[in-house]
Amino acid sequence: MPTALESAQHVLQTQPFSVLLAAQLTAFRADCVEIRVPITAQIKQQFGFVHGGVISYAADNALTFAGGYALGPSIVTSEFKINYVRPAKGETLIARAHVVYAGQSQAVCRCDVFAVADGNETLCAVAQGTIAAMRKTA
């Protein structure tokens, strides 16, 4: 029987965009969800920094997996906001999210996104989002 991490990794690998970015889910626990994205030339913008859309992707997915840990697998992002605090450059992006509050139908989650260069993590974005449980339809 697969572990919770292995099951969540399988879900991430069913997302074509996640596969395109070579994203990896490296932690899936109640206190932390972590997604890593290798920084390649294909995800940079014209100044050589990671494109904001990729940073946003990493934050959104980490927030959603954190909310899914609390609410179960049938969830979607209801809303989120992101603050870019400095340019992301280096070898890897790491998005770490956790649940701030979870009720029956929604969870509020926070995420910090770091760029790793030469083994050092630098905060590049902070995000917060609401993850909603999907209602069953007849």
C-alpha positions in Angstrom: 0.0 0.0 0.0 1.5 3.4 -1.0 2.3 6.0 1.7 0.5 9.3 1.8 3.6 10.9 0.2 3.7 8.3 -2.6 -0.1 8.8 -3.3 0.4 12.6 -3.4 3.4 12.3 -5.6 1.3 10.2 -8.0 -1.4 13.0 -8.1 1.3 15.6 -8.9 2.6 13.4 -11.7 -0.8 13.2 -13.3 -0.7 17.0 -13.9 0.8 17.6 -17.3 2.1 21.1 -16.4 3.8 19.7 -13.3 5.5 17.1 -15.5 6.5 19.8 -18.0 8.2 21.7 -15.1 9.7 18.5 -13.6 8.1 19.4 -10.3 8.7 17.0 -7.4 6.6 16.7 -4.2 9.3 16.0 -1.6 7.2 16.4 1.7 3.5 15.7 2.4 2.8 16.0 6.1 0.4 17.7 8.3 3.0 20.4 9.2 4.6 20.8 5.8 4.1 20.2 2.1 7.1 20.9 -0.1 7.3 21.1 -3.9 10.6 21.5 -5.7 11.0 22.8 -9.3 14.4 22.8 -11.0 15.4 26.2 -12.4 16.1 25.9 -16.1 16.6 28.4 -18.9 13.1 27.6 -20.1 11.4 29.0 -17.0 13.3 32.3 -16.8 12.1 35.7 -18.0 14.1 38.3 -20.0 16.2 39.4 -17.0 17.3 35.9 -16.1 15.0 35.4 -13.1 12.4 32.7 -12.7 9.2 33.8 -14.3 6.6 34.9 -11.8 4.1 32.5 -13.3 6.3 29.6 -12.4 6.7 30.9 -8.8 3.0 31.3 -8.6 2.5 27.7 -9.9 4.7 26.4 -7.2 3.0 28.4 -4.5 -0.5 27.5 -5.7 0.2 23.8 -5.9 1.9 23.7 -2.5 -1.0 25.5 -1.0 -3.5 23.1 -2.6 -1.6 20.0 -1.5 -1.5 21.4 2.1 -5.2 22.0 1.9 -5.8 18.6 0.5 -3.9 17.0 3.4 -6.4 18.6 5.7 -9.6 18.3 3.6 -9.1 15.2 1.5 -8.2 14.8 -2.2 -11.3 16.4 -3.8 -10.2 20.0 -3.5 -9.6 23.1 -5.6 -8.0 26.5 -5.0 -10.7 29.0 -4.2 -8.4 32.0 -4.2 -4.8 33.0 -3.4 -2.5 36.0 -3.4 1.2 36.1 -3.8 3.8 38.7 -2.9 7.1 38.6 -4.8 9.7 39.8 -2.4 12.9 39.3 -4.5 14.0 37.8 -7.8 14.3 34.1 -7.9 17.6 32.8 -9.3 19.7 29.7 -8.6 19.3 26.0 -9.2 15.9 25.1 -7.5 12.7 26.6 -6.4 11.2 25.3 -3.1 7.6 26.0 -2.1 6.8 25.1 1.5 3.2 25.3 2.6 1.2 24.6 5.7 -2.4 24.9 6.9 -3.3 27.9 9.1 -6.9 26.9 9.6 -9.0 24.0 8.4 -12.8 23.7 8.7 -15.1 21.2 7.0 -15.3 22.8 3.6 -12.2 25.1 3.4 -8.7 25.5 4.6 -6.6 28.6 4.7 -2.9 27.9 3.9 0.4 29.8 3.8 3.4 29.2 1.5 6.9 30.5 1.4 8.8 30.1 -1.9 12.6 30.0 -1.8 15.2 30.0 -4.5 18.2 27.8 -3.8 21.6 28.9 -5.0 24.8 27.2 -4.0 23.0 25.4 -1.2 21.6 28.6 0.3 17.8 29.3 0.4 16.6 32.8 -0.3 13.0 33.8 0.3 11.5 35.1 -3.0 7.7 35.0 -2.5 5.1 34.6 0.2 1.6 33.4 -0.6 -1.7 32.7 1.1 -4.7 30.9 -0.2 -8.1 29.3 0.5 -8.5 25.7 -0.6 -12.1 24.5 -1.0 -13.5 21.0 -0.8 -15.5 20.1 -3.9 -19.1 19.4 -3.4 -20.4 16.1 -4.6 -22.8 16.5 -7.6 -25.6 14.1 -8.4 
